[in-house]
Amino acid sequence: MNIPDFQVWVSQNPTLAFPALIIICVLTFLFTQQILARGIVSISKRSTTKVDDILVGHLKPFRLAWFAPLLILYISAPLFPQLSKIITTISLFLILWLGLVTAFGILNAINDLYEKSKNYNGVAIQSYLDLTKILFVLVAIIFSITIFTGQSPWVLLTGLGALTAVLLLIFQNTILSLVASIQIVANDLLKEGDWIEVPSYGADGDVVNVNLNSIKVRNFDMTYTVIPTYKVVDVAYKNWRGMQESGGRRIQRSFSIDMVSIRFCDQVMMEEFQKIDLIKDKITAKLEKLLQYQNDIADRSDSPLDGPQITNIEVFRSYIVAYLRNRDDIFHENMPFLVRSLSPNPTGLPIELYIFTKTTDWLQYELIQASIFDHLVAAAQNFGLRIFQEPTGLDFTHLGKQIVSH
């Protein structure tokens, strides 16, 4: 039977032909889904490369199986003159949007492959892929209207020009986000994997996703903050990438010394300090200068302020410097290294450390910082110094007992 004869038979037996067409479409769908799609999934699982796994995961062969029956419906539409327009319209519409979903899958697969490649450096392309998706949706909408109305797409595009202002208003945030994405990439402001702080949004953590409309930050408390992309270029934020790339992380912390405990060192104290190996040479030199001066003016040395005096706080600062330079987890060169006294205040005389560790790992950094200050707080009493702290309930209890006893 040739095609014209088959068309005649279909026109004479519509009650048999249309159910037969539906059965053929169902059988084609089952064959495509159960044989071809399952075969593709099975092959991808057995292969050693991950590329096909990503492609199959995003393209979803079981969903692609719908193309086969839809194409058969579209091709068979002329066989049913009375239903031809309805079958053609519905099949074309479904093919169009199934193709759009498939295109989205391809774009997602491209993004996934890019982010998992060895050369990926955190610069995301998802913003541009999201913009491409929006353009695809607009094209699909235009063609959908064309399918149902029969109008040329160019006529619709011409009319669309008059709606430009409305479209700009509707997609205002998207356009702003696109411009912001270009600025972010061009100026290398941030990328996935960066640790950022955005106080206005309460964000403090790692950037896990950058797309056209939003930036997703996983905070250190395991919560997520989503920031509109275009807002990032408008608000103040801190990117810690520079610290991570430098290989060193700053310690800037101070503790206060009770100023009542600060005094000049006498010879007995200096001799005790000479026993500390880290500052032995410096103390010996200071002591020799002090003794030499006292010998030179023995007949007129009548004040503790006479001569090259040294205070216990000065010795302690020298000890801190020597202690830090003796640690191999602190930068001694190429980065700031400073131990200084700040302005006195009601809580005492602050001694501040401004140094950099040789690691940027948070856990190691905190351990190093804790180790340093634990040691220095404990060491202060060996120099006749007292760390200042606010009075506690125990202090008032002791004071009350002393008052009662007297």
Sequence and secondary structure as in RCSB ss.txt:
>XXXX:A:sequence
MNIPDFQVWVSQNPTLAFPALIIICVLTFLFTQQILARGIVSISKRSTTKVDDILVGHLKPFRLAWFAPLLILYI
SAPLFPQLSKIITTISLFLILWLGLVTAFGILNAINDLYEKSKNYNGVAIQSYLDLTKILFVLVAIIFSITIFTG
QSPWVLLTGLGALTAVLLLIFQNTILSLVASIQIVANDLLKEGDWIEVPSYGADGDVVNVNLNSIKVRNFDMTYT
VIPTYKVVDVAYKNWRGMQESGGRRIQRSFSIDMVSIRFCDQVMMEEFQKIDLIKDKITAKLEKLLQYQNDIADR
SDSPLDGPQITNIEVFRSYIVAYLRNRDDIFHENMPFLVRSLSPNPTGLPIELYIFTKTTDWLQYELIQASIFDH
LVAAAQNFGLRIFQEPTGLDFTHLGKQIVSH
>XXXX:A:secstr
  HHHHHHHHHH HHHHHHHHHHHHHHHHHHIIIIIIHHHHHHHHHSS SHHHHHHHHH HHHHTTHHHHHHHHH
HGGG TTTHHHHHHHHHHHHHHHHHHHHHHHHHHHHHHHHTSTT  S   HHHHHHHHHHHHHHHHHHHHHHHH 
  HHHHHHHHHTTHHHHHHHTHHHHHHHHHHHHHHHTT   TT EEEEGGGTEEEEEEEE SSEEEEEETTS EE
EEEHHHHTTS  EETHHHHHHT EEEEEEEEE GGG  B  HHHHHHHTT GGGHHHHHHHHHHHHHHHHHTTTT
  STTSSS  BHHHHHHHHHHHHHHT TTB  SSS  EEEE   BTTBEEEEEEEEES   HHHHHHHHHHHHHH
HHHHGGGGT  B     HHHHHHHHHHHHH 
